[in-house]
């Protein structure tokens, strides 16, 4: 990314797909409504929390790891004065405000009911990869539509998750564009979304990271209509 023309000689790469969305495969705990007198529950006043940026961080990574409401976009808006005009560049040592955190304690809770929810599955093809990516994106507040992703995938790789561009300037620099949305490794690492594979050829990881990058640079993958 960017990639022009047809992709030459796709490089085969071992690809292992997990078809159940990360985090939805196990039992989900549902807490019954219990009165404060029964549970002895008390809530401590919310307090602002902060985070110090370290090497390798990105706003999307920090937002995901700390469950920031509104995703990286909200994190950026809350820290625009600190970060500056480019949300893709954050320096180690920056102090970011993550929002507020309410601490809840409870005593004398006798039972918690575990309610098993069936895992959501996806077909192991382009349609399934896009739909799984959209679900991951929704969890992290990353914008994008099925049509926007599909349009860009077909232009960039014709739907081949193992596509690699071995001839352009990125390839000459040793960082060829890879996968469904032709992402170079530095961009994939910077915009990788927690919960997806670390393999840049992985279809869901590739789509989700590319959409995260497109959101930061263009507002949404839907706004991308050519090499990006």
Beta strands, then each sheet from edge to edge (+ up, - down):
strand 1: 28-30
strand 2: 42-52
strand 3: 95-105
strand 4: 113-115
sheet 1: 1+ 4-
sheet 2: 2+ 3-
end
